[in-house]
Amino acid sequence: MSHMTKLSFRLVLALFASAASVAAAGDVSGAPDPAKLRLASANVLVVDAVGGQPIYAKAADEVTSIASLTKLMTAMVILDGGQPLDDLLEIDVSDFDFLKGSSSRLRLGTQLSRREMLRLALMSSENRAASSVARHYPGGTHAFVSAMNAKAQMLGMHHSRFSDPTGLSPENVSTANDLAKMVRAAAEYPLIRDYSTTPSAYVEVDPAGRILGFNNSNRLVSSDGWEIKLQKTGYIREAGRCLVMLATIASKPVVIVLLDSIGKYTRLGDAERVKHWMETGDAMPEAIKRVVAHTKASTSLPKSRGPVRGTFKAVKSRH
């Protein structure tokens, strides 16, 4: 990523901070009362995205498995590596999940560009896509994981350890504090911001023109009530339901880290509770909680269809 790109994103954060300065005065002295926020997630951190000051914390230094939140680190290592995004990669049997037995619609032999693999890994948390980009890294997956751990240390994530590029391994561990650092670092990559918040996409997965539709694993990106700049979900049994986001709430850019939530919708409910608390200073009323709990995703893509305009067509390698 160019020096100018990093500067431009930091300028955006600075402008957000300026807009919020009257209410926040550049610190957390005007933050709502933490006693009014009741969250079900075991580990929580809400941080000012500009200055890094904590707004709310709950067991934020506890080391825990992080599941597919891992893919934000995977994406940064891919982009840092500088390999051509239009190179064609192929799904191999070694990309299959023999640890958790998770499913994937990317069949053996599917060929997609590195760009499309990255998009699917971030948007739909596609494990085979994440595995494939790591496997095609110089030196293979082992070298890729080493680069992930080196990047973590560089970012000051000293309580984090990565064992694989997908997050399927429970040995991928971190803390809420470390993950906030990862989110802020990942937000400096325009492609990560773009791909992680893409609501849905069609992808051409074979020469015959078979098209698959993929949805974002976080339905909040399609909500009119949210302004999300970056996000990633995660789930394995050892980690529980996890969610990280960079979002603008009450004119303030904040990083939200929610780890080890029990129940399919608990992490989304917790995100809504954080948002309501920051906007009003009060706990979310029970009536609103019930509405949030029963809200379903309003849009979805068909699993497959014929060729359509605007598909992300795979291209041949330039090597």
URDARA-V855457 format. One line per field, one symbol per residue. phi: phi as a letter, one per 40 degrees, with the letter a starting at -180 (. if undefined). psi: psi as a letter, one per 20 degrees, with the letter a starting at -180 (. if undefined). burial: # if it has 16 or more other C-alpha atoms within 10 Angstrom, else .. A space follows every 50 residues. Layout:
phi = ???
psi = ???
burial = ???
This chain:
phi = .ccccccccccccccdccccccccfgabccccccccbbbcccbbabbccc cgccbaaafcbccacbfcddcccdcccdcccgcdccccbbcbcccccccb gccacccdgdbbcdcccccccccbfccccccccccccdggcccccccccc cccccgccbbabbaccgcccccbabcccccccccccccbdccccccbcca acbcbaccgcbbcbbccbcccccccbbbcaaabaaadccgcbababbcbf gbcbbbbbbfcchdbccccccccccccccbgbcccdccdccccbcbccba bccaacdbcgccccbcccc
psi = pqhhgghhghgghhhghghjhghikjajhjqrohiiooqhqhpqppqoig ijpphpqolijppqqjcjhhiggggghghhhjqpiiqpqpprhiiqnigi kqrqjorpippqqhghggghhggjloghgghghhhjqpiahghghghghg gghhikmikqpphrihjhpiioqarhgghhggghghiiohhggghijphr qppoirhijppqppqqioihijphiqnphqrprqprghhapqpqqoqopl jppqpppoqlppqhjghhggghhgggghhhjrqpqhghghgghjprpiqq qqhrrrprpjqnpqqqqi.
burial = ............##.##..#...#.#.....#....#.############ ...####..##.#################.....########..###... .....#...############################...##.##.###. ##....#.##########################.####.########## ######....############....##########..###########. ############...#############..####.......#........ ......#....###.....
